């Protein structure tokens, strides 16, 4: 069971990531062709049962939210059927400032207003703080989040890329629970596993992923969402210039896909879904055929042996 089902009983087990909507990051506008591509991707996701859509204010510099908002404006009856989440707090570098993170109350509140305007909706179901701000003042953050919730502009809150201590610190100032932590997790990004498997061993020291973060989320019923879950396609046919180890892993994925009679994407995502933490993968493709391939993950339950075979293949050496 997904932890988010406490708040959204019908939420889909896969999340459609909207970072690919809106066209080129460096262009100020979205072409008609790019808008059509975005609409086709959203339609494909909806037809396959996706109802949770992940945004961020920075995705294609706001154009991703705008494209989704245009789609929603044409079908406003869809809004109550969807779980819309967005993220804020990453600020790009400009002529006068370096790139930075900003949890100041004014910036969070303004980011939400801009996201609502672009998405053409009156509320977000979930707002995530995108990356930890070392200058976070927890009482200031708590005050603005409470104000956003009381105004009806945001229903629930979460974080992204937070380790357990950072999450626990912020939670200590909040009246309501954080409901999501979105983390980089895939068959190619194993730190979330390695830090725990290598507990107390010198090899474990090199894994930056916050130790105990997965367990903290499990204990506190925080939904873990996995970004980068498809590993940029390197194990499902889209990878280029693979290392020898990556190629062996891709070959194993292909063999298992044939055995389970599903797509390679389904095996890659099924590996995450098999973990008892109830991980909710975020997929970032705008290719309708690949969205369909990803949806097959819901038909897969890897055996324990196959799950470990994939893990060991990806890590490139036997477990200790």
N, C-alpha and C positions, 0 to 999 in steps of 0.2 A: 504493500500500500504506500502511495506517495504521501509524504507529510503534508503537502499542500491540500490534500483532499479534505482536511479539516475545515478549510476556508472555501475551497472551490471543489465541491464533490465530484464534478464531472470533468475535471481538468485532464487533458490528454497526457499520456506518459512520455511523449516526445514534444519538445518545444521547437517551434519554427523560429530560427534566428534571422532577423531582418537586416543584418549588416550589409547584405548584398543588394538591397533595394536602392534605387536612386541614381545608379550610374557611377561615374568617375568621381573619386574623392576630390580631385583637383579642379573639377569644373563647377561653376556656380549654379548651373541649371541641369535639369533632367530632360533628355530628349523624349520625343513621343515614343520612339522605339524602346528606350529604357523603361519608360512608364509601362508600356505594354508587357515587357518582360516581367516587371515586378507584379503586375496584376495577374499574369498567368501563373506565376509562382505561388502567390497567395491563394488563388483559386484551386490550384492543385493540392496545396496543403489542406485547405478546408475540405475538399472532396475526400481526402484520405483520413480525415478525423482529427487533424490538428486543430486545437482551439486556443492554445497558449502561444502568444507571439511576443518575442523578446526584441526590445529596441534599446537604443542609447541615444542621448542627445547628440553625440558626436558622429554617429554612423552616417557616412558620406556627407558629413558636415550638415546634418539636419535633413538632408533630402530623403533619407530612408523613411523617417517618420512622416514626411510630407506626402510621399507616394502612398504609404499605407492610409494616411488620412483621406486622400482623394478616393481611394478604393472604398473606405468606410462611409464616406459622405454619400456615395452612390447607392449604398445598401445599409442605411442606418439601423435597420432591424437586426443586423448581425451583432451590434455592440453588446447586447446583454448576453449573447451566447459565447463571448470571448473573454479570455483572461489576457489583458494587455499589461505588460510590464515594460518599464524603461529604466535607464540608468543615468546618473549624472555625477559630476565632480571632476572629470578630466577636462583640463583647459589646455588648449594648444598654445604653442609658442607663437609670439607675434613680434613686431618690430621692437617692442619695449620690454617683453617678458619672456622668460624661458617657459617651456612646458611645465605644468604643475598640476597638483590636485587641490581642490577647494571645497572644504566642508563648512564654509562660513554660511550662516543662516540666510543672508541675502542672496548668495549665489545659488544655494539649493532651491529656495523659493522661486527665484527667477527662472531657473532651469525647468522646473515643473510647469510653470506658466507657458513657457515656450513649447515644451513637449505637448501639452494639452492643445495648444493652438495648432501645431503642425498635424497632430493626430486627429484633430477635429472631434474631440471627445471632451466630456465634462469631468472625467475622472480617470485615474490610473488604478488598476487593480493592485499593482505592486510597484513600488519604487525601490531601486537598488542603488546604494552608494558604490560607485564603480571601482575605485581603488583606494586603499587606506591613505588618508591624509595624515602625515606625521604631526601636523599642527592641529589635529582635531581637538576641539573643546567639547567634551561629551554633553555638558549641560546645554550648550548652545545648539548642538545637533538635536538633542532631545526636544528642546522647545520648538524648533521649526518643524520637526516631524509631527509633533502633537498638533501644532496649528494646522498643518496640511491635512491631517486626518480629521480633525474636528470640522474643518471647512468642507469636507466631502471630496476634496481633490485627489486624495490618495487613500486607498483602503488598507493596505498592508505595506510593510517595509522589509527590506532585506539588504544584503551586502554582496559584494563581489570581490574575490581575491583577498579575503580576510582570513588570517590565521585564527586559531581558537582564542588566544589571549586578547587579540584586538576585538574579536566579536564579543567576548565576555565583558570586556571593559565597556564597550558601547551599550551592551544590553543592561549593564548595571544602572544606567541613567534613564532607561526607557520604561514606560508603564506597560507597553504592549510588547509581545515577543517579536523578535526578528524571525521572519518565516522562510527566508531563502539565503543560501550562500552559494554563489556561482563561482566555480573553480575550474582551472585548466586541468582536464582529466581525459585521458585517452590511452589507447594501446601504445602510443608513442610517448606519452608523458606519464611516467610511472612513479614520480616522487611521492605521490599520495600513498602509494603502497610500500615503496622502498623504505621510507622513513620508519615505518612500523615493523616491517619484516626484518630490518637490520638494527632493531633496537639494541643498544648496548655494544654494537660492533663498530670498529673504526670505519668500515665502509659506509655506514649510515650517516656519518658526519657531513658528507658532501651533498646531501639531498636537502635543498632549501625549503621544500614544502613544510608548512607548519606542522610539527609533530602533534598528533592528537586531534587535528581539525575534523577529520571525518567522524571520529568517535564523539567529539563534542556535539556535532550536528545530530548524530544518531540519538544521543542521550537527551537532547533538548528538542527533539522533533523539528529540526530545521531542515527544510528541503535542500538537498544538494543538487545543483544543476551543473552539468559538465559542459563548459565551452571548449571549442576545439575538439569535439568528441570524435570527429571523423578523421583526425590526424592529417588534415589537408589531402585526404585521398590516397596517401602513400601506400596503404594496404588494400585498397579497393579498386585499383586499376588506374588511378589518376596520378600516382606518384612518379616522379622523374628522378633520375640520378640516385637511385636507391643504393645504400650501402649493402654489403653482402648479408649482413644480419637483417636489415629491413626486407631484403628480397626473400630471405628464408621465411620471415614472418608473413609476408604477402602471399607466398606460395601456400603456407599453412591455412591462411584465411580462405584462399581459393578452394583448397581441398575440402575444408569444412563447409563452405558454401554449397559445394556440390553434394556433400553428404546430407546436409539439412534441407537441400533444395530451396535455398533462398539466395539473395544477393550477397556479394561480399560486404557491402555496407551493413547489411543486417547482422553479419557475424561481428563486425567491428563494434557496432552499437550494442549487440546482444552481450558482448563481453562486459560492458559497463552495467547493463541492466541485470546481469546475473549477481552482482555484488549485493549483499544484504542491506547496504545503506539506503537502498531505494533511490538510486541515482536517476535523475531526469536529464537525459542528453539534450543538448541544444544543437540542432543541425543548421548549417549556414549556407546551404546550396540554394540557388534560384533555378536550377534545372529541374523541370517537372519529372523527368524520368528518374533522376537521382533521388528526388523527394519520395517518389513511389518506391524505389529500392530501399530507402531508409525505413519506410513504414513496415517493411517485412520483418524488422527486428522484433516486432511484437509477437511474431509467430515462432520465435526461437527461444528455447531454454537450454543453454549449453550445459553439458555434463560437467561435473567437477573436473574430470580428467581433461576435457577439452579446454576449460577455462585456464587451468594451470599450464597446459601445453602452450597456449597463446601468451600467457604471462612470461614463461621461461624463454620462449622464442624471442619475444620482444626485448627482454633484458639482456639476452645474449650470452647468458651463462647459467649454470645450474644454481638452484637455490642453496643457501648455506646449510 
